[in-house]
Amino acid sequence: MSFKAGDVIGDYEVVGPLGAGGMGEVYKVRNTLSDRMEAMKVLLPQSVGSAEQAERFLREIRRKLRSTIPTSPPSARLCGTANSS
C-alpha cells in the first residue's frame, strides 16, 4: 500500500512521495503538531521477512540521520510497514 498526498498517518499529513527503494518508500510529510516538514520512511510489507531485514532498515535510517547537516536538526519518522497506519 502506498500513501498519497493528503493521507494522515498519526500526527503527519503526507505531502507527496520523495523516493522508493528495494526496502521502502520515503514521503515528504507535514507534522500537524509543529507544522514542520519532515521525511517519513516506510518499510514495504514484502521487506519484513526477518529481524535482519528490519535491523538493516533501521540502520539505513540512522545512517541518514547522522549524515544530515549539523546545523539542521534531523527530521525523520519510522512508520512500520506500508500496510499499517
C-alpha positions as CSV (number, residue, x, y, z in Angstrom):
1,M,0.0,0.0,0.0
2,S,1.3,3.4,-0.9
3,F,0.3,6.7,0.6
4,K,-0.9,9.7,-1.4
5,A,-1.0,13.5,-0.7
6,G,-3.5,14.3,2.0
7,D,-3.3,10.9,3.7
8,V,-2.9,11.3,7.5
9,I,-0.7,8.9,9.5
10,G,-0.7,9.7,13.2
11,D,0.4,13.3,13.6
12,Y,1.6,13.5,10.0
13,E,0.0,14.5,6.7
14,V,1.5,13.2,3.5
15,V,2.6,15.9,1.1
16,G,4.0,13.6,-1.5
17,P,6.5,10.9,-2.4
18,L,10.2,11.6,-2.2
19,G,11.5,8.3,-3.4
20,A,11.5,4.5,-3.2
21,G,13.9,1.7,-2.9
22,G,14.1,-2.1,-2.5
23,M,13.1,-2.0,1.2
24,G,10.8,1.0,1.5
25,E,9.2,4.3,0.4
26,V,10.0,7.8,1.5
27,Y,7.4,10.5,1.8
28,K,7.6,14.3,2.5
29,V,5.2,14.8,5.4
30,R,4.0,17.7,7.4
31,N,4.0,17.3,11.2
32,T,0.5,18.6,12.1
33,L,1.5,19.5,15.6
34,S,4.6,21.6,14.8
35,D,3.7,22.4,11.1
36,R,7.3,21.3,10.2
37,M,8.1,19.5,7.0
38,E,9.8,16.1,7.6
39,A,10.6,12.8,5.9
40,M,8.9,9.5,6.7
41,K,10.4,6.2,5.5
42,V,8.0,3.3,5.3
43,L,9.1,-0.3,5.2
44,L,7.4,-2.2,2.4
45,P,5.4,-5.3,3.6
46,Q,7.5,-7.7,1.4
47,S,10.6,-6.5,3.2
48,V,9.5,-7.7,6.6
49,G,10.9,-11.2,6.1
50,S,13.2,-11.3,9.0
51,A,14.6,-9.4,12.0
52,E,17.8,-9.0,10.0
53,Q,16.0,-7.0,7.3
54,A,14.2,-4.9,9.8
55,E,17.5,-4.1,11.5
56,R,19.1,-3.2,8.1
57,F,16.2,-0.8,7.5
58,L,16.7,0.9,10.9
59,R,20.5,1.1,10.2
60,E,19.8,2.9,6.9
61,I,17.6,5.5,8.7
62,R,20.1,6.0,11.5
63,R,22.9,6.5,9.0
64,K,20.9,9.0,7.0
65,L,20.1,11.0,10.2
66,R,23.8,11.1,11.1
67,S,24.7,12.4,7.7
68,T,22.4,15.4,7.9
69,I,23.9,18.9,8.1
70,P,24.9,19.5,11.8
71,T,23.2,22.9,12.0
72,S,19.9,21.4,10.8
73,P,18.1,19.2,13.3
74,P,17.3,15.8,11.8
75,S,13.7,15.2,10.8
76,A,12.6,11.6,10.1
77,R,9.9,9.2,11.3
78,L,9.9,5.4,11.2
79,C,6.4,4.2,10.5
80,G,6.3,0.4,10.5
81,T,5.1,-1.1,7.2
82,A,3.3,0.4,4.3
83,N,0.2,-1.6,5.1
84,S,-0.1,-0.2,8.7
85,S,-1.1,3.2,9.7
